Amino acid sequence: MLDSDLHSSVGAGEDRRDTLKPGNRFLGRVVGCTGSRATIAAIAESGETSLTELWSVGRLISISVGANRVVALVYAMQTVASEWGEQTNNTFRIEVELMGEVHTDPDGRESFSTGISQYPYLGAIAHRIRATDLARIYESTQTDSCVIGKLTQDESLDATIHVPSMLAKHFAIVGTTGVGKSTAVTLLLHKAIAADPKLRVLILDPHNEFAAAFPEHAVVIDTDTLDLPFWLFRLEEFAEVIFRGRPPVPEELDILRDVIPDAKKAFKGGESGLVRRQNEKSSITADTPVPYRIADLLAMIDERIGRLEGRTDKPHLRSLKIKIVSAINDPRYHFMFSSNTITDTIQDTIAKIFRIPGEGRPIATFELAGIPSEVVNSVASVLCRMAFEIGLWSDGGIHMLVVCEEAHRYVPADASLGFLPTRQAIARIAKEGRKYGVSLGIITQRPGELDPTILSQCSTVFAMRLANDRDQEIIRSAISNSSISTTSFISSIGNGEAIAFGEAVAVPMRMRFTRVEDRHLPRAHGITDKADEDAPPSVDLRSIVSRMRAISGPDISNFQQSYLAAQSTKASTFEDDEPIEEVAHGADLPSEADAWQEPAFEPYRPDMLPRPEPVNPQLERFNQIREQILSGHAERDGSPRPHAPDPRLAQPTTEPRREGSSLRESLLKRPLGSLIRK
């Protein structure tokens, strides 16, 4: 159809989006239609592109059907002749997907609905969408809606989401590395806690980057400030720690299952770990979060080792004991086996991690980068499980959001990978959490490696740029049939852009997130703006090595006290001509680095070395005579008697030998009778 062809429905009072003539809103006519798609044919006269520049892939158009206007999304277009003529009319076809319709309510007000009451007929006119219709499509009539960006098609219109709908049935943010996922998470969480002050957020942060994003609203929990008691771990989670991520030995796991309840009963009853309580019905199992002492656990294992019976179990008992001792002596596991974890601190732990009551900081960023990689899954399992149980046993009194960064690590698509308790804990939140006020936020750069069951539970998805075909296919399968073509251009959208669809938005929209303030941008520790190249580097290798070895700096307080005590004792005991100056606290003390250095060993004195056994009696006799001669000569000269040196310690000397002190001269001066054996 020609551009000059007008339709009677185009009136003078219609909303215009530009100053072009009315006919420029006219695109073409419908030449094909199915239940969800339609095909539109149009003609560009004399090779002009003024018409085609007004719309493109990803834009919305309008199809007039009686009093209603059907809204459709353009997802493909091509010319009929597969070429473009410069001076001829070019016929082209536009493939669109039907999204909904704008209709007039009984009260006379126009509104948008996703359902279609009357489908386009062949020959129906398609044209650019009106600005008022575009505003009606994306406007939110619900309360608790917030603006998160601008529409890509028309940046004068806000992109809004309904926060309660996003949190009620979970949400996901997917996109390749560097497209702005962490920044989008920061923006959404700021909007969420502003809309719901009672919301409590737990972020599993594997890169330690979200602490900088919430300086006023978050509490940072790392290995230095964390006390996550080992007795909060269930049996499988505790075994994951003890066996360092390897499959547990069944015999040793059975021993733990039998011994841990006894250790918990001993702690609860105040009895010694060596005394077993009589078998009685009790609710305490290996999974009950009740405190117990590792010393009691090891004592019970030693008791079993000392028994005469059960010889076949002794190798497993010894192996299990070595694993437990190795874990509690590992400085990287200090957050589990510190002195603060042997008391019943479950209320303090829950209050700190899950921000109850919160004290004005509703977000807890749990930094996992410092936790050993072999137990990260176990720690994530404990946190997710406790989050669900808190929501369950509080009867929904606490609204909690668990955000899993790099979620494909914890719930991989391959069932043989990952840690089963972690998968079960996150899956339970995804399937049942909304009933108890526990929401889930999934962030991943590889949705193809994520468990599809978890992704299918996310009712709102923000799909950013994805380059992998497998990942794109996973996202397409997660979208309803009415918007599959929305992701056809997901591989070419820019940084900060996303296609939002699901419960929180009225219709799928291509939008650009609002820029986050620089002071709220997420960044890893130490990652700042580009430093001055001329400035000298300020890297402390000693602290880096200490962190690699998971050891803290030495505590020299005891050393200082002992040093001061030694100085005061020396001042009161020894009498010198010169008085000993009083050593003030902290003055003239060795520095921390000096105290940390290995002490220098005192060399052995010659009389401390063992003497070799004489191998020749005559040689021994000669050495005795030699000593007598030299001692006699020294007495006549008035010099002190020298100590016989060990031949092995003889050192070459450059001093001139004293005249008359040679052995030959001494022998000549002695009478001959003294040299005869008596």
Secondary structure, DSSP 8 states (H G I E B T S, - for coil): --TT---TT--TTS--SSSS-GGGGEEEEEEEE-SSEEEEEEEEGGG--TTGGG--TT-EEEEEETTEEEEEEEEEEEETTSS--SSS-EEEEEEEEEEEEEEE-TTS-EEEESS-SS---TT-EEEE--HHHHHHHH---SSSEEEEEEESS-TTSEEEEEHHHHHHT-EEEE--TTSSHHHHHHHHHHHHHHH-TTEEEEEEETTS-STTT-TTTEEEE-TTT----GGGS-HHHHHHHHTTTS---HHHHHHHHHHHHHHHHHHHHT--TTS-------S--TTS-----HHHHHHHHHHHHTSSS-GGGHHHHHHHHHHHHHHHH-GGGHHHHSGGGGS--HHHHHHHHTTSS-TT--EEEEE-TTS-GGGHHHHHHHHHHHHHHHHHHTTT-SEEEEEEETGGGTSBSSTTSS-HHHHHHHHHHHHHGGGGTEEEEEEES-GGGB-HHHHHT-SEEEE-----HHHHHHHHHHS-GGGGGGGGGTTS--TTEEEEEETTSSS-EEEEE----GGG----TT--S---TTS-----HHHHHHHHTT------HHHHHHHHHHHHHHHHH---SS------TTSS---HHHHHS--------GGGS-----S-HHHHHHHHHHHHHHHHHHHHHT--------GGG-----S---TT-SHHHHHHHS-GGGGS--
